[in-house]
């Protein structure tokens, strides 16, 4: 009997340690999984390890983690004399956009609706260079959408305080943009006020007593190119009358290549208020493709006389039914509805006084109001001669030729004055 008991004990004893060892190994495995740390990467690049547990964290650890998160979410407090130079010094943070975010719906509305832009007083800028030029000129940003954080870090950090920074997918920016190769960053700005803008010192130093008035320009590409030429020539101001395309339309902004933030632009003006924006004793000149050839060979059709003889004037003054096609230009001018302006070649001197050049659209040409303003100020029509039978020049090309010719004339006068003084 004793031998049987010893035999049973020898069989049972080895089984107990095996079961206990397996149980301890299981507990140890579960405990190791529970204690596996989770790394949290903050925008500054600092890595903080947090324990992920099914239960509540200890109060001390939870309070430390929440204080760290709060420290990175809120901007740092700095004295007014300090100017943050980096993202970390400014204490900036960004949000990630989620599907259905209401902030994302307004962006396409701003792009496509001029009335919305004017009513809300906001514009949309796309691309790092254009946004950087706007910030440098003092434009006020509201929201930035970007696909990579590096694009925002390239901008001056001290000008991003209080701006909503939203990280979105690049596919979303591609859907919003009409560029072939989107740059991955778009910004909504308050509509700039030319009085509050800070234009480059070099631009102000080379500014000339030369203004540009855009009359009924409808093509965005032409207007953007004209603004770029105006900035390059050193125009002191650009005035846009009602009927022109919006200067802050995305296509105009792209064609302008930053000219919007180099020369003052006053948009959507009534003709009655245009003289208020001109310097004293300014003479207004009208870009004319009618020319000496058309005057020498008058036709029975009003459309053959170019911009200033367009049927739009007949309709404007209700002469469409009264005036017949077979009446010539002199008969119509004698009735007093078409101002008589002398025609002169563009390369003759026309910059004795501060000068303003009116450029009209290619479809409708210059308006009657522009001719009346030119007549009241002693201005003329400026002719760019072309080969007979060739159609008129592109509006942007004509504006560029006249503006740089005006710049050349002013430069020659300045050289003569310096020689006389010496």
Secondary structure as GFF3:
##gff-version 3
##sequence-region A 1 422
A	DSSP	alpha_helix	2	34	.	.	.	ID=ss1
A	DSSP	beta_strand	37	41	.	.	.	ID=ss2
A	DSSP	beta_strand	47	51	.	.	.	ID=ss3
A	DSSP	alpha_helix	59	73	.	.	.	ID=ss4
A	DSSP	alpha_helix	87	90	.	.	.	ID=ss5
A	DSSP	beta_strand	95	96	.	.	.	ID=ss6
A	DSSP	three_ten_helix	102	104	.	.	.	ID=ss7
A	DSSP	alpha_helix	105	112	.	.	.	ID=ss8
A	DSSP	alpha_helix	114	120	.	.	.	ID=ss9
A	DSSP	beta_strand	122	126	.	.	.	ID=ss10
A	DSSP	alpha_helix	128	137	.	.	.	ID=ss11
A	DSSP	beta_strand	141	146	.	.	.	ID=ss12
A	DSSP	alpha_helix	149	153	.	.	.	ID=ss13
A	DSSP	three_ten_helix	157	159	.	.	.	ID=ss14
A	DSSP	beta_strand	164	167	.	.	.	ID=ss15
A	DSSP	alpha_helix	170	176	.	.	.	ID=ss16
A	DSSP	beta_strand	185	190	.	.	.	ID=ss17
A	DSSP	alpha_helix	201	205	.	.	.	ID=ss18
A	DSSP	beta_strand	208	215	.	.	.	ID=ss19
A	DSSP	alpha_helix	220	233	.	.	.	ID=ss20
A	DSSP	beta_strand	235	241	.	.	.	ID=ss21
A	DSSP	alpha_helix	250	256	.	.	.	ID=ss22
A	DSSP	three_ten_helix	259	261	.	.	.	ID=ss23
A	DSSP	beta_strand	265	269	.	.	.	ID=ss24
A	DSSP	alpha_helix	271	274	.	.	.	ID=ss25
A	DSSP	three_ten_helix	275	277	.	.	.	ID=ss26
A	DSSP	beta_strand	283	288	.	.	.	ID=ss27
A	DSSP	alpha_helix	291	296	.	.	.	ID=ss28
A	DSSP	three_ten_helix	302	305	.	.	.	ID=ss29
A	DSSP	three_ten_helix	307	309	.	.	.	ID=ss30
A	DSSP	alpha_helix	311	316	.	.	.	ID=ss31
A	DSSP	alpha_helix	329	334	.	.	.	ID=ss32
A	DSSP	beta_strand	343	345	.	.	.	ID=ss33
A	DSSP	beta_strand	355	360	.	.	.	ID=ss34
A	DSSP	alpha_helix	368	376	.	.	.	ID=ss35
A	DSSP	beta_strand	381	383	.	.	.	ID=ss36
A	DSSP	alpha_helix	395	421	.	.	.	ID=ss37
###
